[in-house]
Amino acid sequence: MLCLYSGDNKTREGFLGQIGGFGQLVPDLKWAVEAMHQDGNFVTVRSRATGTPVGPMFGVDGEGRSFDIMTIDIHELEDGKIARSYHVEDWAGALGQLSGR
């Protein structure tokens, strides 16, 4: 079930429900790795996420608009395995695209 986070539904539960239903909200979500770089025990990955929400996303009614954002991951390796990861996604940019800004 899609839980909207828009209008009067801007509650903690609405926000968490939208995160949990993200696959339903953006059924065409695609992630594509664009570059990877390793320096010692650190691997940096630059990716692109694209999609078109089928309803309001984080309070923004996108009117069928799509987003195209960059994501960055930095993985720290220990003994050849990922020990820690740091992840950033440009959701502010996505919301700007969805709102037509």
C-alpha positions in Angstrom: 0.0 0.0 0.0 1.3 3.4 -1.0 1.5 5.8 2.0 1.5 9.4 0.9 3.5 12.2 2.6 1.7 15.2 1.2 -0.8 17.9 2.3 -2.3 17.0 5.7 -0.4 13.7 5.8 3.0 15.3 6.8 3.5 13.1 9.8 6.4 10.9 10.9 4.3 7.8 10.1 3.5 9.2 6.6 7.2 9.9 6.0 8.3 6.4 7.1 5.5 4.8 5.2 6.6 6.6 2.0 10.2 5.3 2.5 8.9 1.7 3.1 6.8 1.9 -0.1 9.4 3.6 -2.3 9.4 0.8 -4.9 5.7 1.3 -5.3 6.1 5.1 -5.4 8.8 5.0 -8.1 8.2 1.7 -9.9 10.7 2.6 -12.7 13.5 3.5 -10.4 16.9 2.8 -12.0 20.4 2.9 -10.5 23.4 3.0 -12.8 27.0 3.0 -11.7 28.9 5.6 -13.7 32.4 5.5 -12.2 34.3 3.6 -9.5 37.7 4.4 -8.1 39.8 2.6 -5.6 42.6 4.1 -3.5 44.0 1.7 -1.0 41.2 0.5 1.3 38.7 3.0 -0.1 36.4 2.5 -3.0 34.3 5.5 -4.3 31.3 4.8 -6.5 29.4 7.5 -8.4 26.0 6.5 -9.5 22.9 8.0 -11.1 19.3 7.4 -10.0 16.4 8.1 -12.3 12.7 7.6 -12.0 9.1 8.9 -12.3 7.0 8.9 -9.1 3.4 7.8 -9.6 2.2 10.0 -6.7 3.4 12.9 -4.4 6.9 12.3 -3.2 8.0 13.8 0.1 5.2 16.4 -0.1 5.9 17.4 -3.8 3.3 16.7 -6.4 5.5 16.0 -9.4 2.7 15.9 -12.0 4.3 13.0 -13.9 7.8 14.6 -13.9 10.9 12.5 -13.6 14.1 13.0 -11.6 17.8 12.3 -12.5 20.2 12.6 -9.5 23.7 11.6 -8.6 24.6 9.4 -5.7 28.0 8.9 -4.0 29.1 5.9 -2.0 32.5 5.6 -0.2 33.3 2.1 1.0 36.1 1.4 3.5 37.6 -2.1 3.2 39.1 -4.3 5.9 40.5 -7.7 5.0 39.0 -7.4 1.5 35.4 -6.8 2.9 33.3 -3.7 3.3 33.7 -2.6 6.9 32.0 0.8 6.6 30.0 2.6 3.9 29.0 6.3 3.5 26.2 7.1 1.1 24.8 10.4 -0.2 21.8 10.9 -2.5 20.7 14.3 -3.9 17.0 14.1 -3.0 16.9 17.9 -2.7 17.8 18.0 -6.4 15.2 15.4 -7.2 12.5 17.4 -5.4 13.5 20.5 -7.3 13.2 18.7 -10.6 9.8 17.3 -9.6 8.5 20.7 -8.6 9.7 22.3 -11.8 12.4 24.5 -10.3 
